[in-house]
Amino acid sequence: MSIKKVLRMGHPLLRKKCDQLTEQEIRSPEMKTLIQDMHETMKAERGIGLAAPQIGINKQIAIIEMPQESERYEEVEKTPLIIVINPKLTILDEKQQGYWEGCLSVPGLRGFVKRPRKIKVEFLDIEMEKQVLTLEGFLATVFQHELDHLFGRLYIDHIEDKTLLTYEEEFYQFYSEQDSIE
């Protein structure tokens, strides 16, 4: 297992819709290695989510984990590692909520993004079992952010007010009291 290089904004793969995984791919030994590599990379980069295209893999797989020991997200419900394969996202409540988002593929920047506050995500797990999660609040935003990567979108595409795109240093100086994700 190894820590992979995270692709940065501007790399063409980050703007492509990813291919779905086949059952054979999901059940392969390479899949377990990919998930371990993604998890190690995410932890090394201090992220809470990572999508396969961010490490150069054009497949619909993302991982999300809100670690128990996180100081950055104290008020957020902790969640174990969730492996999301071939997801389908449904908006359950169009009402928007806003958070400051960051991204491992857009290093050094933060932007204020509004997204639907309640969603349903249907996906396969690593055992090929169908999973359905209903999410709201911060975790709904995290899932939307990560799943966007699988369809060639970045959080900056959702910023309505471009004056709310800032470098991290200025974010921490002027805006950090507000909620943020990365």
PyRosetta script that sets phi, psi and omega in degrees:
from pyrosetta import init, pose_from_sequence

init()
pose = pose_from_sequence("MSIKKVLRMGHPLLRKKCDQLTEQEIRSPEMKTLIQDMHETMKAERGIGLAAPQIGINKQIAIIEMPQESERYEEVEKTPLIIVINPKLTILDEKQQGYWEGCLSVPGLRGFVKRPRKIKVEFLDIEMEKQVLTLEGFLATVFQHELDHLFGRLYIDHIEDKTLLTYEEEFYQFYSEQDSIE")
pose.set_psi(1, 153.0)
pose.set_omega(1, -177.8)
pose.set_phi(2, -156.4)
pose.set_psi(2, 158.7)
pose.set_omega(2, 175.3)
pose.set_phi(3, -81.9)
pose.set_psi(3, 129.1)
pose.set_omega(3, -177.1)
pose.set_phi(4, -100.6)
pose.set_psi(4, 158.3)
pose.set_omega(4, 175.0)
pose.set_phi(5, -74.5)
pose.set_psi(5, 133.8)
pose.set_omega(5, 178.1)
pose.set_phi(6, -89.3)
pose.set_psi(6, 125.2)
pose.set_omega(6, 178.3)
pose.set_phi(7, -68.5)
pose.set_psi(7, 145.1)
pose.set_omega(7, -179.0)
pose.set_phi(8, -107.2)
pose.set_psi(8, 158.0)
pose.set_omega(8, 177.0)
pose.set_phi(9, -46.2)
pose.set_psi(9, 134.2)
pose.set_omega(9, -176.4)
pose.set_phi(10, 111.3)
pose.set_psi(10, -25.7)
pose.set_omega(10, 175.9)
pose.set_phi(11, -71.0)
pose.set_psi(11, 128.2)
pose.set_omega(11, -175.4)
pose.set_phi(12, -58.4)
pose.set_psi(12, -30.9)
pose.set_omega(12, -178.9)
pose.set_phi(13, -62.0)
pose.set_psi(13, -30.2)
pose.set_omega(13, -179.7)
pose.set_phi(14, -69.0)
pose.set_psi(14, -11.1)
pose.set_omega(14, -179.1)
pose.set_phi(15, -110.4)
pose.set_psi(15, 12.7)
pose.set_omega(15, 179.2)
pose.set_phi(16, -105.7)
pose.set_psi(16, 146.4)
pose.set_omega(16, 172.1)
pose.set_phi(17, -72.8)
pose.set_psi(17, 131.1)
pose.set_omega(17, -177.5)
pose.set_phi(18, -80.3)
pose.set_psi(18, 154.1)
pose.set_omega(18, 176.8)
pose.set_phi(19, -78.9)
pose.set_psi(19, 146.1)
pose.set_omega(19, 173.8)
pose.set_phi(20, -71.9)
pose.set_psi(20, 154.4)
pose.set_omega(20, 177.0)
pose.set_phi(21, -87.5)
pose.set_psi(21, 143.4)
pose.set_omega(21, 174.6)
pose.set_phi(22, -85.4)
pose.set_psi(22, 165.2)
pose.set_omega(22, 176.7)
pose.set_phi(23, -59.6)
pose.set_psi(23, -40.7)
pose.set_omega(23, 179.8)
pose.set_phi(24, -61.7)
pose.set_psi(24, -41.4)
pose.set_omega(24, 178.6)
pose.set_phi(25, -65.7)
pose.set_psi(25, -42.0)
pose.set_omega(25, -178.5)
pose.set_phi(26, -64.0)
pose.set_psi(26, -38.9)
pose.set_omega(26, -177.0)
pose.set_phi(27, -84.5)
pose.set_psi(27, -1.1)
pose.set_omega(27, -175.6)
pose.set_phi(28, -77.2)
pose.set_psi(28, 154.0)
pose.set_omega(28, 175.3)
pose.set_phi(29, -61.6)
pose.set_psi(29, -30.5)
pose.set_omega(29, 179.5)
pose.set_phi(30, -63.2)
pose.set_psi(30, -29.1)
pose.set_omega(30, 179.6)
pose.set_phi(31, -65.7)
pose.set_psi(31, -42.8)
pose.set_omega(31, 178.7)
pose.set_phi(32, -62.8)
pose.set_psi(32, -39.7)
pose.set_omega(32, 177.5)
pose.set_phi(33, -65.0)
pose.set_psi(33, -43.3)
pose.set_omega(33, 178.8)
pose.set_phi(34, -59.3)
pose.set_psi(34, -46.4)
pose.set_omega(34, -179.0)
pose.set_phi(35, -63.6)
pose.set_psi(35, -41.1)
pose.set_omega(35, 177.9)
pose.set_phi(36, -64.4)
pose.set_psi(36, -42.5)
pose.set_omega(36, 177.8)
pose.set_phi(37, -62.4)
pose.set_psi(37, -43.1)
pose.set_omega(37, 179.1)
pose.set_phi(38, -62.7)
pose.set_psi(38, -43.5)
pose.set_omega(38, -178.0)
pose.set_phi(39, -65.3)
pose.set_psi(39, -45.1)
pose.set_omega(39, 178.3)
pose.set_phi(40, -62.2)
pose.set_psi(40, -41.3)
pose.set_omega(40, 179.6)
pose.set_phi(41, -64.7)
pose.set_psi(41, -46.1)
pose.set_omega(41, -180.0)
pose.set_phi(42, -59.3)
pose.set_psi(42, -45.8)
pose.set_omega(42, -179.9)
pose.set_phi(43, -65.8)
pose.set_psi(43, -41.8)
pose.set_omega(43, 179.7)
pose.set_phi(44, -62.7)
pose.set_psi(44, -33.3)
pose.set_omega(44, -179.1)
pose.set_phi(45, -89.3)
pose.set_psi(45, -1.0)
pose.set_omega(45, -179.7)
pose.set_phi(46, 62.5)
pose.set_psi(46, 39.0)
pose.set_omega(46, 177.8)
pose.set_phi(47, -98.2)
pose.set_psi(47, 172.0)
pose.set_omega(47, 176.2)
pose.set_phi(48, -116.9)
pose.set_psi(48, 1.0)
pose.set_omega(48, 177.0)
pose.set_phi(49, -160.7)
pose.set_psi(49, 155.0)
pose.set_omega(49, 177.3)
pose.set_phi(50, -155.9)
pose.set_psi(50, 137.7)
pose.set_omega(50, 177.3)
pose.set_phi(51, -110.9)
pose.set_psi(51, 147.6)
pose.set_omega(51, -176.3)
pose.set_phi(52, -52.8)
pose.set_psi(52, -41.0)
pose.set_omega(52, -179.7)
pose.set_phi(53, -62.1)
pose.set_psi(53, -21.6)
pose.set_omega(53, 178.9)
pose.set_phi(54, -68.1)
pose.set_psi(54, -18.7)
pose.set_omega(54, 174.7)
pose.set_phi(55, -115.2)
pose.set_psi(55, 21.8)
pose.set_omega(55, 172.1)
pose.set_phi(56, 87.9)
pose.set_psi(56, 14.8)
pose.set_omega(56, 180.0)
pose.set_phi(57, -108.9)
pose.set_psi(57, 117.0)
pose.set_omega(57, -175.2)
pose.set_phi(58, -86.0)
pose.set_psi(58, 59.0)
pose.set_omega(58, -178.6)
pose.set_phi(59, -133.1)
pose.set_psi(59, 152.7)
pose.set_omega(59, -177.5)
pose.set_phi(60, -83.8)
pose.set_psi(60, 78.5)
pose.set_omega(60, 174.2)
pose.set_phi(61, -143.2)
pose.set_psi(61, 134.4)
pose.set_omega(61, 177.8)
pose.set_phi(62, -139.1)
pose.set_psi(62, 155.3)
pose.set_omega(62, 175.0)
pose.set_phi(63, -126.5)
pose.set_psi(63, 147.6)
pose.set_omega(63, 179.6)
pose.set_phi(64, -140.4)
pose.set_psi(64, 137.5)
pose.set_omega(64, 177.8)
pose.set_phi(65, -153.4)
pose.set_psi(65, 127.8)
pose.set_omega(65, 173.6)
pose.set_phi(66, -105.7)
pose.set_psi(66, 95.0)
pose.set_omega(66, -172.3)
pose.set_phi(67, -64.4)
pose.set_psi(67, 149.8)
pose.set_omega(67, 179.7)
pose.set_phi(68, -63.5)
pose.set_psi(68, -34.9)
pose.set_omega(68, -173.9)
pose.set_phi(69, -91.5)
pose.set_psi(69, 12.0)
pose.set_omega(69, -175.9)
pose.set_phi(70, -72.3)
pose.set_psi(70, 128.1)
pose.set_omega(70, 174.6)
pose.set_phi(71, -89.0)
pose.set_psi(71, -23.8)
pose.set_omega(71, -176.1)
pose.set_phi(72, -72.2)
pose.set_psi(72, -26.7)
pose.set_omega(72, -174.5)
pose.set_phi(73, -126.3)
pose.set_psi(73, 54.9)
pose.set_omega(73, -173.9)
pose.set_phi(74, -60.7)
pose.set_psi(74, -38.9)
pose.set_omega(74, -175.2)
pose.set_phi(75, -85.6)
pose.set_psi(75, -2.4)
pose.set_omega(75, -175.3)
pose.set_phi(76, -93.5)
pose.set_psi(76, 139.1)
pose.set_omega(76, 178.3)
pose.set_phi(77, -61.7)
pose.set_psi(77, 129.4)
pose.set_omega(77, -179.3)
pose.set_phi(78, -75.4)
pose.set_psi(78, 140.9)
pose.set_omega(78, 178.6)
pose.set_phi(79, -133.0)
pose.set_psi(79, 143.2)
pose.set_omega(79, 175.9)
pose.set_phi(80, -70.7)
pose.set_psi(80, 174.0)
pose.set_omega(80, 179.2)
pose.set_phi(81, -59.6)
pose.set_psi(81, 125.1)
pose.set_omega(81, 177.0)
pose.set_phi(82, -114.7)
pose.set_psi(82, 126.1)
pose.set_omega(82, 178.4)
pose.set_phi(83, -104.3)
pose.set_psi(83, 119.8)
pose.set_omega(83, -174.3)
pose.set_phi(84, -112.9)
pose.set_psi(84, 116.5)
pose.set_omega(84, -179.0)
pose.set_phi(85, -119.8)
pose.set_psi(85, 135.2)
pose.set_omega(85, 177.6)
pose.set_phi(86, 48.3)
pose.set_psi(86, 57.9)
pose.set_omega(86, -173.7)
pose.set_phi(87, -77.4)
pose.set_psi(87, 155.3)
pose.set_omega(87, 169.8)
pose.set_phi(88, -128.7)
pose.set_psi(88, 124.9)
pose.set_omega(88, -177.0)
pose.set_phi(89, -109.1)
pose.set_psi(89, 132.9)
pose.set_omega(89, 176.8)
pose.set_phi(90, -123.5)
pose.set_psi(90, 130.3)
pose.set_omega(90, 177.4)
pose.set_phi(91, -80.6)
pose.set_psi(91, 125.8)
pose.set_omega(91, 179.9)
pose.set_phi(92, -100.2)
pose.set_psi(92, -22.5)
pose.set_omega(92, 179.3)
pose.set_phi(93, -144.9)
pose.set_psi(93, 116.6)
pose.set_omega(93, -177.4)
pose.set_phi(94, -71.9)
pose.set_psi(94, -14.8)
pose.set_omega(94, -179.7)
pose.set_phi(95, -55.8)
pose.set_psi(95, 132.8)
pose.set_omega(95, -175.4)
pose.set_phi(96, -89.6)
pose.set_psi(96, 148.9)
pose.set_omega(96, 170.6)
pose.set_phi(97, -131.5)
pose.set_psi(97, 152.0)
pose.set_omega(97, -177.5)
pose.set_phi(98, -122.6)
pose.set_psi(98, 140.4)
pose.set_omega(98, 175.5)
pose.set_phi(99, -139.8)
pose.set_psi(99, 154.8)
pose.set_omega(99, 170.7)
pose.set_phi(100, -79.6)
pose.set_psi(100, 122.2)
pose.set_omega(100, -178.7)
pose.set_phi(101, -111.9)
pose.set_psi(101, 147.3)
pose.set_omega(101, 171.0)
pose.set_phi(102, -129.1)
pose.set_psi(102, 171.4)
pose.set_omega(102, -176.5)
pose.set_phi(103, -153.5)
pose.set_psi(103, 139.4)
pose.set_omega(103, 178.3)
pose.set_phi(104, -63.2)
pose.set_psi(104, -24.3)
pose.set_omega(104, 178.4)
pose.set_phi(105, -89.4)
pose.set_psi(105, -5.3)
pose.set_omega(105, 176.8)
pose.set_phi(106, -129.5)
pose.set_psi(106, 65.3)
pose.set_omega(106, -173.0)
pose.set_phi(107, -66.5)
pose.set_psi(107, 143.8)
pose.set_omega(107, 174.1)
pose.set_phi(108, 87.3)
pose.set_psi(108, -2.6)
pose.set_omega(108, -178.7)
pose.set_phi(109, -123.5)
pose.set_psi(109, 155.7)
pose.set_omega(109, 171.0)
pose.set_phi(110, -135.2)
pose.set_psi(110, 147.8)
pose.set_omega(110, 177.5)
pose.set_phi(111, -144.1)
pose.set_psi(111, 146.0)
pose.set_omega(111, 179.5)
pose.set_phi(112, -87.6)
pose.set_psi(112, 119.7)
pose.set_omega(112, -174.3)
pose.set_phi(113, -123.4)
pose.set_psi(113, 135.3)
pose.set_omega(113, 173.7)
pose.set_phi(114, -103.7)
pose.set_psi(114, 133.6)
pose.set_omega(114, -179.7)
pose.set_phi(115, -139.5)
pose.set_psi(115, 162.2)
pose.set_omega(115, 175.2)
pose.set_phi(116, -57.5)
pose.set_psi(116, 141.4)
pose.set_omega(116, -172.4)
pose.set_phi(117, -84.4)
pose.set_psi(117, -18.2)
pose.set_omega(117, -178.7)
pose.set_phi(118, -137.8)
pose.set_psi(118, 129.8)
pose.set_omega(118, -177.5)
pose.set_phi(119, -138.0)
pose.set_psi(119, 165.1)
pose.set_omega(119, 170.4)
pose.set_phi(120, -121.6)
pose.set_psi(120, 134.1)
pose.set_omega(120, 178.0)
pose.set_phi(121, -122.2)
pose.set_psi(121, 122.4)
pose.set_omega(121, 175.0)
pose.set_phi(122, -107.8)
pose.set_psi(122, 133.9)
pose.set_omega(122, -176.9)
pose.set_phi(123, -160.5)
pose.set_psi(123, 171.0)
pose.set_omega(123, 172.5)
pose.set_phi(124, -99.5)
pose.set_psi(124, 145.4)
pose.set_omega(124, 172.5)
pose.set_phi(125, -96.1)
pose.set_psi(125, -176.3)
pose.set_omega(125, -175.7)
pose.set_phi(126, -66.2)
pose.set_psi(126, -18.8)
pose.set_omega(126, 178.1)
pose.set_phi(127, -93.5)
pose.set_psi(127, 10.3)
pose.set_omega(127, -179.0)
pose.set_phi(128, 68.9)
pose.set_psi(128, 19.1)
pose.set_omega(128, 177.9)
pose.set_phi(129, -88.6)
pose.set_psi(129, 136.1)
pose.set_omega(129, 177.3)
pose.set_phi(130, -74.4)
pose.set_psi(130, 132.3)
pose.set_omega(130, 178.5)
pose.set_phi(131, -121.4)
pose.set_psi(131, 148.5)
pose.set_omega(131, 176.1)
pose.set_phi(132, -135.1)
pose.set_psi(132, 123.9)
pose.set_omega(132, 177.2)
pose.set_phi(133, -120.8)
pose.set_psi(133, 135.6)
pose.set_omega(133, 170.3)
pose.set_phi(134, -106.2)
pose.set_psi(134, 122.4)
pose.set_omega(134, -172.7)
pose.set_phi(135, -127.3)
pose.set_psi(135, 145.9)
pose.set_omega(135, 173.1)
pose.set_phi(136, -143.8)
pose.set_psi(136, 168.0)
pose.set_omega(136, 179.7)
pose.set_phi(137, 70.1)
pose.set_psi(137, -146.1)
pose.set_omega(137, -174.6)
pose.set_phi(138, -57.5)
pose.set_psi(138, -44.3)
pose.set_omega(138, -177.8)
pose.set_phi(139, -64.9)
pose.set_psi(139, -33.4)
pose.set_omega(139, 175.4)
pose.set_phi(140, -62.3)
pose.set_psi(140, -39.8)
pose.set_omega(140, 178.0)
pose.set_phi(141, -65.9)
pose.set_psi(141, -43.0)
pose.set_omega(141, 179.8)
pose.set_phi(142, -59.4)
pose.set_psi(142, -46.8)
pose.set_omega(142, 179.5)
pose.set_phi(143, -62.9)
pose.set_psi(143, -43.8)
pose.set_omega(143, 179.7)
pose.set_phi(144, -61.5)
pose.set_psi(144, -41.8)
pose.set_omega(144, 179.0)
pose.set_phi(145, -59.6)
pose.set_psi(145, -51.1)
pose.set_omega(145, -177.0)
pose.set_phi(146, -67.8)
pose.set_psi(146, -41.1)
pose.set_omega(146, -178.4)
pose.set_phi(147, -70.2)
pose.set_psi(147, -27.2)
pose.set_omega(147, 173.4)
pose.set_phi(148, -54.2)
pose.set_psi(148, -38.3)
pose.set_omega(148, -179.1)
pose.set_phi(149, -58.5)
pose.set_psi(149, -31.1)
pose.set_omega(149, -177.0)
pose.set_phi(150, -75.4)
pose.set_psi(150, -10.8)
pose.set_omega(150, -177.9)
pose.set_phi(151, -122.8)
pose.set_psi(151, 20.8)
pose.set_omega(151, 172.9)
pose.set_phi(152, 77.5)
pose.set_psi(152, 23.5)
pose.set_omega(152, -179.2)
pose.set_phi(153, -117.8)
pose.set_psi(153, 149.9)
pose.set_omega(153, 175.1)
pose.set_phi(154, -119.5)
pose.set_psi(154, 159.1)
pose.set_omega(154, -178.4)
pose.set_phi(155, -58.4)
pose.set_psi(155, -30.9)
pose.set_omega(155, -178.9)
pose.set_phi(156, -62.5)
pose.set_psi(156, -22.9)
pose.set_omega(156, 178.0)
pose.set_phi(157, -67.5)
pose.set_psi(157, -20.1)
pose.set_omega(157, -176.0)
pose.set_phi(158, -99.4)
pose.set_psi(158, -3.1)
pose.set_omega(158, -177.3)
pose.set_phi(159, -73.4)
pose.set_psi(159, 117.0)
pose.set_omega(159, 179.7)
pose.set_phi(160, -80.7)
pose.set_psi(160, -44.2)
pose.set_omega(160, -177.9)
pose.set_phi(161, -103.0)
pose.set_psi(161, 100.0)
pose.set_omega(161, -175.0)
pose.set_phi(162, -63.1)
pose.set_psi(162, -15.6)
pose.set_omega(162, 175.8)
pose.set_phi(163, -72.1)
pose.set_psi(163, -10.9)
pose.set_omega(163, 178.8)
pose.set_phi(164, -102.4)
pose.set_psi(164, 32.1)
pose.set_omega(164, 168.7)
pose.set_phi(165, -113.9)
pose.set_psi(165, 122.2)
pose.set_omega(165, -170.7)
pose.set_phi(166, -142.7)
pose.set_psi(166, 158.0)
pose.set_omega(166, 171.2)
pose.set_phi(167, -71.1)
pose.set_psi(167, 151.9)
pose.set_omega(167, -177.5)
pose.set_phi(168, -58.3)
pose.set_psi(168, -40.2)
pose.set_omega(168, -179.9)
pose.set_phi(169, -57.7)
pose.set_psi(169, -45.1)
pose.set_omega(169, 178.0)
pose.set_phi(170, -71.3)
pose.set_psi(170, -33.2)
pose.set_omega(170, 176.5)
pose.set_phi(171, -58.5)
pose.set_psi(171, -50.7)
pose.set_omega(171, -178.4)
pose.set_phi(172, -66.8)
pose.set_psi(172, -29.4)
pose.set_omega(172, 179.4)
pose.set_phi(173, -75.7)
pose.set_psi(173, -40.1)
pose.set_omega(173, -170.7)
pose.set_phi(174, -114.1)
pose.set_psi(174, -24.0)
pose.set_omega(174, -170.2)
pose.set_phi(175, -126.6)
pose.set_psi(175, -6.2)
pose.set_omega(175, -166.6)
pose.set_phi(176, -63.0)
pose.set_psi(176, -12.7)
pose.set_omega(176, 177.8)
pose.set_phi(177, -71.9)
pose.set_psi(177, -15.5)
pose.set_omega(177, -179.8)
pose.set_phi(178, -88.3)
pose.set_psi(178, 159.8)
pose.set_omega(178, -178.7)
pose.set_phi(179, -64.0)
pose.set_psi(179, 143.6)
pose.set_omega(179, 177.2)
pose.set_phi(180, -145.0)
pose.set_psi(180, 158.9)
pose.set_omega(180, 173.9)
pose.set_phi(181, -132.7)
pose.set_psi(181, 162.2)
pose.set_omega(181, 174.6)
pose.set_phi(182, -149.2)
pose.dump_pdb("model.pdb")
